[in-house]
């Protein structure tokens, strides 16, 4: 006997509703329901454009206007008209609004920590949450060009190295590989791209500039929580487009037989197998692509 998958999803939805207090009239005990509280929290310290706020929260204009008015009546925010575009308005937190947002942060953090503390396998719980959030947010991903030494980039690279260490028979030591200099993956020589989902990095890829007549694709990684959704191809498409913008006409890359999904991606997206072109001890397969 198997339990209907729809039943399982609806059970999950009910559990989330209860745990988050979505139906309470005083969310986290602060005197207002979840809707206005969520709008308050979504306003950045610099102010947020109302259209962006509406799109990010998935609210219709009427409901957003109602929430904004209730928060403004409490003295927690003010609405301003853009001096350059009279049709554009932004929401800005007042001093009281900033304090209220911080109070919500503290209470939400405590609630999250309590959930982790109660669960016997907190890492498994986090992994499951990442999987669900990635599935729900797969249409709202953003691609950013960043310094490969930034915190989010370093997080992705460390996860990438750790996975190679688990999957390679020999393990993986980044100090033995042809690790690119950060400046080779920054404009004008190259680039480093991240995929973000509501503040969480889900993947990365680098374009390493060289003086050899070609550039290299390096460090393609996608979080296990986001695999199977075509994210690796989207990252590669972004990397190739950026390489073209930099005037790069030929790309090369290397990979290992322990990563068959990467090899399949390259074989099905226009890459051509070539002979070894470097002395890195880890790769077993080599490809190039003319742009």
C-alpha positions in Angstrom: 0.0 0.0 0.0 1.2 3.5 -0.8 -0.1 6.8 0.5 -1.5 9.1 -2.1 1.2 11.8 -2.9 -1.4 14.6 -2.9 -2.3 13.6 0.7 1.3 13.8 1.7 1.7 17.3 0.2 -1.5 18.5 1.9 -0.3 17.2 5.2 3.0 19.0 4.7 1.1 22.3 3.9 -1.0 21.9 7.1 2.1 21.3 9.2 3.8 24.4 7.8 0.7 26.5 8.4 0.6 25.4 12.0 4.3 25.7 12.7 4.6 29.2 11.2 1.4 30.5 12.8 0.1 31.6 9.4 -3.5 31.6 10.7 -2.9 33.5 13.9 -4.2 37.0 14.3 -1.1 38.0 16.1 1.8 36.5 14.2 4.7 35.8 16.7 2.8 37.8 19.3 3.4 41.2 17.7 -0.2 42.2 17.3 -0.7 41.8 13.5 -1.4 38.7 11.2 1.3 37.2 9.0 0.4 39.2 5.8 1.3 42.7 7.1 4.3 41.2 9.1 5.6 39.6 5.9 5.3 42.9 4.0 7.1 44.8 6.8 10.0 42.3 6.7 10.3 42.4 2.9 11.1 46.2 2.9 14.8 46.7 2.7 16.7 49.3 4.8 17.1 51.4 1.6 13.4 51.2 0.7 11.7 48.9 -1.7 9.8 49.6 -4.9 6.1 48.7 -4.6 6.0 46.8 -7.8 9.0 44.7 -6.8 7.4 44.2 -3.4 4.2 43.0 -5.0 6.0 40.7 -7.4 8.3 39.2 -4.7 5.5 38.5 -2.3 3.0 37.3 -4.9 0.3 39.8 -3.8 -2.3 41.6 -5.8 -2.2 45.3 -5.7 -5.4 45.7 -3.6 -4.2 43.4 -0.9 -0.7 45.0 -0.8 -2.2 48.4 -0.6 -4.4 47.3 2.4 -1.3 45.9 4.2 0.8 49.0 3.4 -2.0 51.3 4.7 -2.3 49.4 8.0 1.5 49.5 8.5 1.6 53.2 7.6 -1.3 53.9 10.1 0.9 52.3 12.8 3.7 54.6 11.9 5.9 51.8 10.7 6.5 52.9 7.2 6.0 55.8 4.8 5.4 55.8 1.0 7.4 58.0 -1.2 7.0 59.0 -4.8 10.0 58.8 -7.1 11.0 62.3 -8.1 12.2 61.1 -11.6 9.1 58.9 -12.2 5.8 60.0 -10.7 4.3 56.6 -11.4 6.8 54.8 -9.2 6.4 54.6 -5.4 8.6 53.1 -2.8 8.0 52.0 0.8 10.5 53.1 3.5 10.6 51.9 7.1 10.4 54.5 9.8 12.6 54.2 13.0 9.7 52.3 14.6 9.4 50.1 11.6 13.1 49.2 11.7 12.8 48.2 15.3 9.7 46.2 14.6 11.4 44.4 11.7 14.3 43.5 14.1 11.9 42.2 16.7 10.4 39.9 14.0 13.8 38.7 13.0 14.7 37.8 16.6 11.5 35.9 17.2 11.7 34.1 13.8 15.3 33.1 14.5 14.3 31.7 17.9 11.4 29.8 16.3 13.7 28.3 13.7 16.3 27.3 16.2 13.6 25.6 18.4 12.5 23.5 15.4 16.1 22.4 14.8 16.6 21.7 18.4 13.5 19.5 18.6 14.5 17.3 15.6 16.8 14.3 16.0 18.4 14.9 12.5 18.6 18.6 12.0 20.8 18.3 8.9 18.4 16.0 7.2 15.6 18.5 8.1 17.6 21.4 6.6 18.3 19.4 3.4 14.6 18.6 3.0 13.7 22.2 3.5 16.3 23.3 0.9 14.8 20.8 -1.5 11.3 22.0 -1.0 12.2 25.7 -1.2 14.2 25.2 -4.4 11.3 23.4 -6.0 8.9 26.1 -5.0 11.2 28.9 -6.1 12.6 27.5 -9.3 10.9 30.2 -11.4 12.3 33.0 -9.3 16.1 32.4 -9.6 18.5 35.2 -10.1 21.9 35.1 -11.8 24.6 37.4 -10.4 28.2 38.3 -11.4 30.3 38.3 -8.2 33.8 38.3 -6.9 34.9 34.6 -6.6 36.3 35.5 -3.2 32.9 36.7 -1.9 31.2 34.8 0.9 28.5 33.2 -1.3 31.0 32.3 -3.9 33.4 30.7 -1.4 30.4 28.7 0.1 29.6 27.3 -3.4 33.3 26.5 -4.1 33.7 24.7 -0.7 30.6 22.6 -1.3 32.0 21.8 -4.8 35.4 20.7 -3.5 33.7 18.6 -0.7 31.6 16.8 -3.3 34.5 16.1 -5.5 36.3 14.7 -2.4 33.4 12.3 -1.9 33.0 11.2 -5.5 36.6 10.8 -6.7 38.2 7.5 -5.9 41.4 9.5 -5.1 39.7 12.2 -3.1 40.2 15.8 -4.1 42.8 18.3 -2.9 42.3 21.8 -4.4 46.0 22.5 -3.9 46.9 19.8 -6.4 44.4 20.9 -9.1 44.8 23.8 -11.5 43.0 26.1 -9.2 42.4 29.4 -11.1 43.4 32.8 -9.7 40.4 34.8 -8.6 41.4 37.7 -10.9 41.3 35.3 -13.9 37.5 34.9 -13.2 36.8 38.6 -13.0 36.2 41.1 -15.8 37.8 41.9 -18.2 39.6 38.4 -18.2 36.7 36.3 -17.1 33.7 36.1 -14.8 32.2 34.2 -11.9 28.4 33.6 -11.8 26.1 32.6 -9.0 22.5 31.4 -9.0 20.6 32.8 -6.0 17.2 31.7 -4.7 15.8 34.2 -2.2 19.2 34.9 -0.7 20.5 31.3 -0.8 23.3 30.4 -3.3 22.3 27.3 -5.3 25.0 27.1 -7.9 28.1 28.6 -9.5 30.3 28.6 -12.6 33.4 30.5 -13.6 35.0 31.6 -16.9 38.7 31.7 -16.5 40.6 34.0 -18.9 43.9 32.8 -20.2 46.6 34.0 -22.7 46.4 30.8 -24.7 43.7 31.7 -27.3 40.9 30.3 -25.3 39.2 30.6 -21.9 38.1 27.8 -19.6 34.9 26.9 -17.8 35.7 26.2 -14.2 33.9 25.1 -11.0 30.4 24.3 -12.3 28.4 23.3 -9.3 24.7 23.0 -8.5 23.3 22.3 -5.0 21.8 18.9 -4.5 18.6 20.6 -3.6 18.3 22.1 -7.0 19.4 19.3 -9.3 17.2 18.0 -12.0 15.7 21.4 -12.8 18.1 22.4 -15.6 20.1 24.8 -13.5 23.5 23.6 -14.7 22.5 24.3 -18.3 21.2 27.7 -17.4 24.5 28.5 -15.7 26.4 27.3 -18.7 24.3 29.4 -21.0 24.9 32.4 -18.9 28.7 31.7 -18.8 28.8 31.3 -22.6 26.9 34.5 -23.1 29.2 36.4 -20.8 32.2 35.0 -22.5 30.9 36.3 -25.9 30.4 39.7 -24.3 34.1 39.6 -23.2 35.2 38.9 -26.8 36.1 35.2 -26.0 35.6 33.0 -29.1 36.8 29.6 -27.8 36.0 27.8 -24.5 37.6 24.7 -23.1 36.8 22.6 -20.0 37.8 19.4 -18.3 35.9 17.0 -16.1 36.2 13.6 -14.5 34.5 10.2 -15.3 33.1 10.2 -11.8 30.8 13.1 -12.9 28.7 11.4 -15.7 26.0 14.0 -15.5 28.5 16.7 -16.3 29.8 14.8 -19.3 26.2 14.2 -20.6 25.5 17.9 -20.3 28.6 18.9 -22.4 27.9 16.2 -25.0 24.4 17.4 -25.5 25.0 21.1 -25.6 27.5 21.5 -28.5 30.8 20.7 -26.8 33.4 18.6 -28.7 35.6 16.0 -27.0 39.3 16.9 -27.5 42.7 15.6 -26.3 44.1 16.5 -22.9 45.2 20.2 -22.8 46.5 20.5 -19.3 48.5 18.6 -16.6 45.8 18.7 -13.9 45.9 15.3 -12.2 42.1 15.0 -11.8 40.3 15.3 -15.1 39.8 12.4 -17.5 37.7 14.1 -20.2 38.3 17.3 -22.1 36.0 19.4 -24.3 36.0 22.7 -26.3 33.3 24.9 -27.9 33.6 27.6 -30.4 31.4 30.6 -29.7 
